[in-house]
């Protein structure tokens, strides 16, 4: 049967900022490098200082899991249930229709892949546990119908390019072989038959406990291996019974639920030793996965599935018989911008991969041919009269009548008709699915084109506004430059005036200091002149006192001289008598006759007051 075309459905999920990224910028919300435009368009925005251009990418769905208090968005915040609704439910529907499926989470380390695929107990459960639980819920609702179900589970990891079973204690390296009917199969892998969700939950918990993890600088619990949960669903629908033979329609579907290890830069994760070897192996397998995606998109004749264990296991999921969904996990932090853009590019290219899917069931054409051959043998036995062969064909040892033969023939023809009708119905259903796929892809592409056109128009508008703002800014810069020049000139003039005023102030200060110095000198001179004046005044007063004393002495001397003259006159009068001296005779001053003391009073003549004073002075001297 020709399969129907089905593109790889690609969805992206943006996780919120973690506490480490917030603490690295001082407790503030970091710059977000992704912007959601709608539920199918996301734009990568380069951080400040990055010369890259903005780029928009269309996807089947965009999950924005960042709370509005960190970064608001025009779409609702997507939790675990919303992610499962768009990723897990369509995959489960395909499994019950008999199609193989695959869901794999792709992205760098610490971007939220394991959280999306596995989650944690309660409302935080991821896609894998929710899908397993709903699978058994649907099986429980189908109890009593003509369809029986059988579910098997396997859990493996690819560690350092080696396949290991996570459901056994003793680890052995397993091999991948290609089964013509089932596709890539792991030989020796444990398949557990389960009958309830609780049994699967216990197996998932045991497998996650055995999975290889390690702490790095970017993630405290980094997955060091690719984990794959394989679900096998066998369905058998009873169509009827022809004699002892039951006619049924068996179908088988298988799903790979893959949690890939994250790509990482060794410089950021700072891994060493064994962890470094693990990082090299992880990056190598993811590089091979990217190369397979490129070859499928470019439709090259050779696809390098065998370059890595991971791509060999996912050979049917990428370009084969599988309805595949890729969930790209993104980090919004600026420090991870390069890895985020790389993830968006690979995810965008993966949308162009076309798988050819078909229902996994035994061909009904062979069953119809077998029934037609059995009917022909019955008619041949009737014509030949071989009743033994006819009884063997009808599964009875009782005699066969014409009525029973006719009833048997009608029963076979009815079953053949039902199978043919069922086959025709399946063909119609496949054609409807093919048309629906084309319509859905066309509508999605038209919607993407419209949204991208709107984004481009918005970008053009923003570019025009930017150019206008740049022109306004240039004008403002020019005006600012002119004003700045004017301010500089005014400042220079002000500085010149200030310098002149300062110079005048300095001159004034200098004159003031000079005046102060002159005042001090004058004060000192005045003090010296005052001292000289006082000295001279004292000297004058002393001289005046001396003069007064000399004057008094002169008066005393004049008095003495007058007394002496009188005494001389008296003496001459005694000696010469009256008129005995010539008229023109004048005695010399101070003359004392021999035998007498100058100034002495002659005997018999009382001394005058002047003589008495002179005598006193002489004694003092």
TIFI-5566 format. One record per residue (C-alpha): residue in one letter; y, x, z. Coordinates in steps of 0.5 Angstrom, whole numbers, plus 500, padded with zeros to 3 digits. Layout:
REM residues N
AYXZ;...
***
This chain:
REM residues 621
X500500500;X507503498;X511504504;X518502506;X524506506;X527507513;X533512515;X533516521;X537512526;X542517529;X546515535;X550519540;X552519547;X558522551;X556524558;X562524563;X565530566;X561533572;X564536578;X563543576;X567542570;X573538574;X573544579;X574549574;X581546572;X583545579;X580538581;X584535575;X580531569;X579537563;X581536556;X576531552;X574534546;X571528543;X574521542;X571514540;X574510535;X569505535;X562503537;X560507530;X565513529;X567519533;X572524532;X572531535;X578534537;X579541538;X582544545;X589547545;X589554542;X583552537;X585552530;X580548528;X581541524;X579534527;X573531524;X570524524;X563523524;X559516522;X553514526;X549508527;X551507534;X556511539;X555510547;X561512551;X558513558;X565516561;X568512566;X575509564;X578513570;X576520567;X578518559;X579511557;X576508551;X576502546;X569501547;X565499553;X562504558;X554505556;X549505562;X542506561;X540499560;X545499554;X542505551;X535503552;X537496548;X539500542;X534506542;X528503545;X528496544;X527497536;X522502537;X518498541;X518492536;X516497531;X510499535;X508492536;X509491528;X504497527;X509502525;X509509528;X515511531;X519517534;X525518539;X528525541;X534527544;X538533541;X543537544;X546543548;X543544555;X547540561;X549535556;X545529559;X538529554;X533528560;X538523564;X537519557;X530520556;X527520563;X533518568;X531517575;X528511579;X531504579;X537502575;X538510572;X531509569;X531512562;X529510555;X521512556;X520509563;X524502560;X520502554;X513503557;X514498562;X517493557;X510494553;X506492558;X511486560;X510484552;X502485553;X502481559;X505475555;X500475550;X494474554;X490469551;X492470544;X487472539;X490479539;X487485544;X491491546;X489498548;X494503551;X493511551;X498516554;X499523553;X504528556;X505535553;X510540553;X512546548;X513552552;X515559549;X512556542;X505554546;X503547547;X500545554;X498539557;X502536563;X496531565;X491537567;X492542573;X489548569;X493549563;X491552557;X494553550;X492547545;X493547538;X496542533;X492540527;X493535521;X489529522;X489525515;X490518518;X493520524;X498525522;X499531527;X495531533;X494536538;X486538539;X484537546;X490534549;X488529554;X489521553;X489517559;X487509558;X492505562;X492498564;X499497567;X506500568;X504503575;X499507572;X504510566;X509511572;X504515576;X502519570;X510520568;X512523575;X506527575;X508530568;X515531570;X513535576;X509540572;X514541567;X517548567;X525548569;X529553572;X536554574;X542557570;X549558570;X550551566;X545547569;X542547576;X535544573;X535546566;X529544562;X525550559;X521547555;X520541550;X517535553;X513530549;X510523551;X505520546;X504513547;X498510543;X498502542;X491499538;X492492536;X486488534;X487481531;X481476530;X482472523;X475469523;X468469523;X463469517;X456468520;X455473525;X460478522;X467477525;X473478521;X479482524;X485486523;X486492527;X492496527;X494502530;X501505532;X504511536;X510513538;X513520540;X518520546;X521527546;X526530551;X528537547;X530543551;X537544550;X540550546;X544555550;X549561549;X546566553;X553569555;X554562558;X548561562;X547568564;X539568564;X535574565;X528576564;X523571563;X529565563;X532570557;X525569553;X525562554;X532561552;X530565546;X524561544;X528554545;X534557540;X528559535;X525552535;X531548535;X534553529;X527551525;X528544527;X535544524;X533548518;X527542517;X533537517;X537541512;X531542507;X530534508;X537532506;X537537500;X530534498;X527541497;X520541495;X518545501;X519543508;X518549513;X514545518;X510550520;X515555522;X515553529;X510548534;X516543535;X517542527;X509542526;X508536531;X514532529;X512533521;X511525521;X517524525;X522527520;X521525513;X514522514;X511516516;X515514522;X521510524;X525515528;X531515532;X535521534;X539521540;X545526540;X547528547;X554531547;X558534552;X566533553;X568539556;X573544552;X568550554;X563547550;X567545544;X563549539;X556546541;X559539541;X561540534;X555543532;X551538535;X555532531;X554536524;X546536525;X546529527;X550527521;X546530516;X540527520;X542520518;X541522511;X533523512;X529518509;X522516512;X517512508;X514508513;X508503513;X503499517;X497503520;X492498519;X485498515;X487496508;X485489507;X484490500;X477493502;X476487506;X477482501;X473486496;X467487501;X467479502;X467478495;X461482494;X458479499;X459472496;X457475489;X450477492;X449470496;X450467489;X445472486;X440470491;X441463490;X440464482;X434468483;X431464489;X431470493;X431466500;X429472504;X435476502;X440469502;X438468510;X439476511;X446475508;X447469512;X445472518;X439466520;X432466519;X432458518;X431455512;X438454508;X440448505;X444447499;X449444504;X449450508;X450454502;X456450500;X459451507;X458458507;X461459500;X467455502;X467459509;X467466505;X472463500;X477460506;X477467509;X478471503;X484466501;X487467508;X486475508;X489474501;X495470504;X496475509;X496480504;X501477500;X505475506;X505482508;X507484502;X513479502;X515482509;X515489507;X519487501;X524483506;X524489510;X526493504;X531489502;X534488509;X534496510;X538496504;X543491506;X543494513;X545501510;X550498505;X553494510;X553500515;X556505510;X561500508;X563499515;X563506516;X567507509;X572502512;X573505519;X573512516;X579509511;X582506517;X582513521;X584517515;X590512514;X592513521;X591520520;X596520514;X601516518;X600520524;X601526519;X608523517;X610521524;X608529525;X612531519;X618526521;X618529528;X618536526;X624535522;X627532528;X625537532;X628542527;X634539527;X634539534;X632546534;X638547529;X643543534;X640547540;X641554536;X648552534;X650549541;X646555544;X651560540;X657556542;X654556549;X653564548;X660565546;X663561551;X659565556;X661571553;X668569553;X667567560;X664573562;X670577559;X675572563;X671574569;X671581567;X678581566;X679577573;X674582576;X678588574;X685584576;X681583583;X679590583;X686592582;X689588587;X683590592;X685597590;X693596591;X691592597;X687598600;X693603597;X698599601;X693599607;X693606607;X700607606;X701602612;X696606616;X700612614;X707609615;X704607622;X702614623;X708616621;X712611625;X708613631;X709620630;X717619629;X717614635;X714620639;X719625636;X724619638;X722619645;X721626645;X728627643;X731621647;X728625653;X731631651;X737628650;X737624656;X735631659;X741634656;X745629658;X743629665;X744637664;X751636661;X753631667;X750636671;X754641667;X760637667;X760636675;X759644675;X765645671;X769640675;X767643681;X769650678;X775647676;X776645683;X774652685;X779655680;X785651682;X783652690;X783660688;X789660684;X792656690;X789662695;X792667690;X799664690;X798664697;X796671698;X802673693;X806669697;X804673703;X805680699;X811679695;X814673698;X818668695;X820671688;X816677689;X812676683;X814676676;X815670673;X811671667;X805674671;X798670671;X792672675;X786673672;X781668674;X776669679;X779676681;X778677688;X782683691;X778689694;X775688700;X774681700;X769676697;X770672691;X771665694;X772667701;X777664705;X782668708;X782669715;X786664719;X785659712;X780653712;X776653706;X777647701;X771642699;X770646693;X769652697;X764649701;X760646696;X760653692;X757656698;X752651699;X750652692;X749659693;X745658699;X740654695;X740659689;
***
